[in-house]
């Protein structure tokens, strides 16, 4: 696996209710994977994400990196690309 996330524009980070220390660890880890801190958009709900965008979901022990393929009627189809351990 390449140690970089390839993206254009913004990275949408979906917080599933994790505490602040996990969010800080997420930001640091994404920076290690080549993401500019100014490109991170934290979201509480997976809504309004443009097709083609990268979405990262925060879980207790890892980050799930996915690419949004289709947005329809409030649903997102975003196949997982890979996981990053926290």
Residue pairs with C-beta under 8 A, 6 or more apart in sequence:
1 82
3 32
3 33
3 34
4 33
4 34
5 11
5 30
5 33
5 34
5 35
5 54
5 65
7 35
7 39
7 53
7 54
8 52
9 39
9 50
9 53
10 39
10 40
10 41
10 53
11 30
11 35
11 39
11 40
11 41
11 53
11 54
11 55
11 56
12 41
12 43
12 46
12 49
12 53
12 54
12 55
12 56
13 26
13 30
13 40
13 41
13 42
13 43
13 55
13 56
13 57
13 58
14 43
14 44
14 45
14 46
14 55
14 56
14 57
14 58
15 23
15 42
15 43
15 44
15 58
16 57
16 58
16 59
18 26
18 58
18 59
18 60
22 58
22 60
22 86
23 42
23 58
25 86
26 56
26 58
26 63
26 86
27 37
27 40
29 63
29 84
29 86
30 40
30 56
30 63
31 37
33 84
43 49
46 55
46 57
46 76
47 74
49 55
49 68
49 71
49 76
49 78
50 68
50 71
51 68
51 69
51 70
51 71
52 67
52 68
53 67
53 68
54 65
54 66
54 67
54 68
55 65
55 66
55 67
55 68
55 76
55 78
56 63
56 64
56 65
56 66
57 63
57 64
57 66
60 86
61 85
61 86
62 83
62 84
62 85
62 86
63 83
63 84
63 86
64 80
64 83
65 80
65 81
65 82
65 83
65 84
66 78
66 79
66 80
66 81
67 78
67 79
67 81
68 76
68 77
68 78
69 77
69 78
69 79
70 76
70 77
71 77
